[in-house]
Amino acid sequence: MIVKQFEYQPLAHFSYAILSENKIALVDPERDPAQYYAFAEEHNAQIVAVFETHPHADFISSHLQIHKETGATIYASKLLGADYAHEHFDDGDLVEMGEIQFKAVNTPGHSPDSITIVASNENETALFTGDTLFIGDIGRPDLREKAGKMKAKRIDLAKSMYKTMTSAYNEFSDDAVVYPAHGAGSLCGKNMSSDGSSTLGEQRATNWAFKEQSKETFVNHLLDSQPFIPHYFGFDVDINKTGAQNLNSSLADIPLKLYETRLNGDALVIDTRLEEDFKKGHKRNSLNIMATKPEHKFETWLGAIVKPEEEFCLVANSAAHAETLLDRVSKIGYEHQVKMVYTLGEQDWLKMKDLDLEDFKKAPKAYTIVDIRNQSETEAGKFFDHAITIPLNELRDRYEEIPVDRPIVVHCAGGYRSAAGSSILAMHIDEVTVYDLGDAVKDFQ
């Protein structure tokens, strides 16, 4: 049994190809299936199965496209109520592929329809745990309360997770390998390791969820201090339940315009260039959500700031960057909202002023400071006692709470989010100048 792990770094997402003889099964594939096809061709193998551990909230899966293009059977829990052609895969169900036997274990908790995929042969066992069991943590139980049409109460799911963690994995030996769907940086949990795999024995010894504890203690810890839920999570759950459109056709008709010189009307613009380029000149109604580097959490913040079905235009660095950008937008299913992609030509664009850092250090109380870090971060302590705290994902809806009697300085923890936050306030506030503290915030930590 050969297990190939694929990682999509911006969303901390792991997907898998399992190869036996000349057949391949996939687990939780991402939106673009090209890498799985390349793996199959490299091994002269056929993709015959796609397993979905649950309908994902943080990315769009390509299971339906893969089914249509390869004939692979999709397997998912009957509890999912999937709208696409599939085979039910729940407790007791088995699928044979080459020398591997796949077994389903219902593991509710992150969602009511979560399953763990068990792949085994005579020598080894692999557990593809989806968003149930992570390395160092377990999946959050609160997404279905607010995310999508498939509702379930967080307290009920937390109790289900307790039962899962105390019983569902008991039959497996310590040397079973755990392969989760996410690592550190995902919003599907709170304290995940960056490791891509572990053994069940190591998790039993180190993961808090395996420790002997009462149900009440477990539930309280699981529900405490979970991260915010981006706007797009429910949207993606619903798309994944139905099955996404073919990626190529979904992107085919989005127009590109090079060397744009119009200042812009009322359309929302997402400018993905570096903050220094944005500040030197940008279109009207522009938000700066950087997407020039793989480590930029563009997809997460696009889906946290822009709501599903809200139309927008994109600004890219170049024609080549525009193509990459659309691929990234499609990871969360927002490509149908893109009206146009631009690169910018010469124009007297809008600008943002640089903060006089020395003046700010001398008299920070002469400024209104807006701390846009997440609630868990600000609860752990402020950098400025008089700062107003509004998380970035809420800023577009709450900017009117910010007084305009003095210049405004926006900060986060490192500079990426404050570029977006300051652009939001600059777009809405004309009375005073809005500044971005940027990475200079490190001088105050």
Secondary structure as UniProt FT lines:
FT   STRAND          2..8
FT   HELIX           9..11
FT   STRAND          13..20
FT   TURN            21..22
FT   STRAND          23..27
FT   HELIX           34..42
FT   TURN            43..44
FT   STRAND          46..51
FT   HELIX           63..70
FT   STRAND          73..76
FT   HELIX           78..80
FT   STRAND          87..88
FT   TURN            91..92
FT   STRAND          94..97
FT   TURN            98..99
FT   STRAND          100..106
FT   TURN            112..113
FT   STRAND          115..120
FT   STRAND          125..130
FT   TURN            131..132
FT   HELIX           143..146
FT   HELIX           154..163
FT   HELIX           164..168
FT   TURN            169..171
FT   TURN            174..175
FT   STRAND          177..180
FT   TURN            184..185
FT   TURN            187..188
FT   STRAND          198..199
FT   HELIX           200..206
FT   HELIX           208..210
FT   HELIX           215..223
FT   TURN            224..225
FT   HELIX           232..242
FT   HELIX           247..251
FT   TURN            252..253
FT   STRAND          256..260
FT   STRAND          269..271
FT   HELIX           275..280
FT   TURN            284..285
FT   STRAND          286..288
FT   TURN            294..295
FT   HELIX           298..305
FT   TURN            308..309
FT   STRAND          312..315
FT   HELIX           319..330
FT   TURN            331..333
FT   HELIX           335..337
FT   STRAND          338..344
FT   HELIX           357..362
FT   HELIX           364..366
FT   STRAND          368..371
FT   HELIX           375..379
FT   TURN            385..386
FT   STRAND          388..389
FT   HELIX           392..394
FT   HELIX           395..398
FT   HELIX           399..401
FT   STRAND          408..411
FT   HELIX           416..428
FT   STRAND          434..436
FT   HELIX           438..444
//
